[in-house]
Amino acid sequence: MSESATATVDTSQALSGTQDVRGPRWYTGRDAIMVYILVVFLLYAMITIPRFATPVTTGFLLLDVIPTLLIAMPMTLIIITGEIDLSVASIAGLSSAVLGVMWAGGANIWVSMAIALFVGLLAGIFNGVLIAFVGLPSLAVTIGTLALFRGLALVVIGDNAVANFPKEITAFASSKIGTTGIPVMVIPVLVVVVFFGLLLHKTAFGRGLYAMGYSKDAAHFVGINEGRSKFWLYVASGLVSASAGIFWTLRYTSARSDNASGLELTVIAAVLLGGVSIFGGKGSVPGVLAGVLLIGSLNYALRLGRVSDVVLVTVTGLLLIASVIAPSISSAISTWRHDQKLRRQLSDEATATAVN
Amino acid sequence: MSSPSHGTLNRAPASKGLGPHTSGLGAFLKLRELPVTVALVALVIITTIANPLFLSPQGMKDLMLNATIMMLLAAGQTMVIVTRNIDLSVGSILGLVAFGTGTIFSSMPNMPIPLVLLIGIAFGAVLGAFNGLLTVWAKVPSLVITLGTLYVFRGLNNAWAGPKQHFAGDRPEAFGNLSVDTVLGMPIITLLAVIVVIILAIFMSGARQGRDLYAIGSDPEAAKLFGINVSRRVFTAFLINGSLAGLAGVLYASRFNAVGATTGSGLELDVVAAAVVGGVAIFGGSGTVIGAAIGAILLNTITSSLTALRVDKFWQQAIVGVLIITAILIDRLASLRHAKNLREKEGRNV
């Protein structure tokens, strides 16, 4: 948990350093609040739920969260540009089906995985071309490809399930680092998270995404190649979703056409909960990391506390609604405070000029 | 003085009933429903040639029954999408109302059917109003709000139903017969849905409140400046959409045997897909209820006709996907041509 907290500090400090006017302080920002909620919740769960603070919990919790976390990364960048990708879970399902069929057809497991990844890449290119170059609305296109890719998964594997993957690979997919309970797979996932975090927050490309989400015209005028940026985001989304599909297949040792179905809404809920604005232009990777972990640990804690799955869904929904309504309320308050501050500043300046 | 400018404001989406001054444009814009209608007719003709049993009375009846629920949902969704909003919670609303219907009949089997229909519609309206209130009051995009209520309503349904399911046996025979008996060759629930869709279509194209929805979707700022009460209209759209989902929920309980905790889950994207295929622009301002209803019929017919054509059933969903993307492409081409026409016309006027 501490990684996310320090990451928040880093990004926002860099921001406040560049601003002449004193900007929002990092410890009151949206990301920071998400991290506080996460930390408070984890402490609460550790104290009140008997079996929460154990390596077993950490292991299962993180394994459950990995697919959502992986896909949430490109999704964050896509939503920041003001677009959306609803086809991610279908791409994961398609890659899972391809992996299963290739392996059952006698291909080497690594070759099968590479081909599954390649299929995800193609799916991403398909989305990207239609959205970035043909200029179709992403919401509509990805509803279409949601059906299309899931349909292709059905075409590939039908009603069958492939389960006889090599033991050592499936065991590796859910193996833990020593006795810490932390899954080995967390390391590559962290690499992906850091990669997208740096890409978004530390590169010109990433800053351009905010510009695109905030104002298309402005982004165009400062010379951002909107089409190309969006295209690469959808390619990345396809690739990452396919890897999530491969992980899903190996973790549950089962390649089926309906793997990961419905995951797109969970991912989007987590991303929005993490403070990304659905209008684009706002959001950060640390915030999303906290959002994904919050939903994951909340679900796990409730399940450990013998709360049925029933309430889980409701809690996810309520969290999502609360997370979008809260800013509306707090922005009303902060507008008022901003007005007050401006008024004070103006009167200060007035007295200063009067003295001079 | 307000009526001519009102007409101008709404000219783009107007496809019918606005008189001769828009006839050229109107004929052109009829294309919005044309592709989906042509596709449906072609599909039915091809399938019937290959398999004459497809259009037998029984086949027709199955087609209509399958499309009924989706038709209602797509019509309601169109109202919301036209205002640049979206309602993803309809599947969950349908589920709650369907389970509610089952519960009513299992505890009070003698409840008159029209009353149950009204209760279902009112229940749906309350849920829709909740969506509408949150969207309007908090000024939060409805995509997020209704994604949230999709989970909340589903959770309520889970909590209420638990592992319990209500089966058709609990319900009075007359209620189940609504989807068996036919009037004018149509099952009663289909007839009901068609009447509702037609009323809604007249409302959307004729009534001032309906035209306002298009104005809001075309340009919310302009609609506000023009004096339209945007919040109230959007709220109404959500309310009506919720009540249609409620009606669909009651009809679902009549049509299908079991209703439980997961009834109607995953329907939301199918509904949006049906509207998009029917020519409703996802960013508001254009599209008709009739188009969306035809879109819903088309998506449902494909499933049956692929079976009749002996196409591998696994291809069905992929074909639906291709259809949606084609519909968006056609829409894009049409709007490009429309923009070009307008430019040329303006050029000539100057």
Interface residues (C-beta under 8 A of the other chain):
Chain A: L86 L130 V134 G135 L136 P137 L139 A140 V141 I143 G144 T145 L146 A147 L148 F149 R150 G151 L152 L154 V155 G158 G262 L265 I268 A269 L272 I278 F279 S308 D309 V310 V311 L312 V313 T314 V315 T316 G317 L318 L320 I321 V324 I325 S328
Chain B: I86 L88 L134 A138 K139 V140 P141 L143 V144 I145 L147 G148 T149 L150 Y151 V152 F153 R154 G155 L156 N158 A159 G162 A261 G266 L269 V272 A273 V276 I282 F283 D312 F314 W315 Q316 Q317 A318 I319 V320 G321 V322 L323 I324 I325 I328 L329 R332
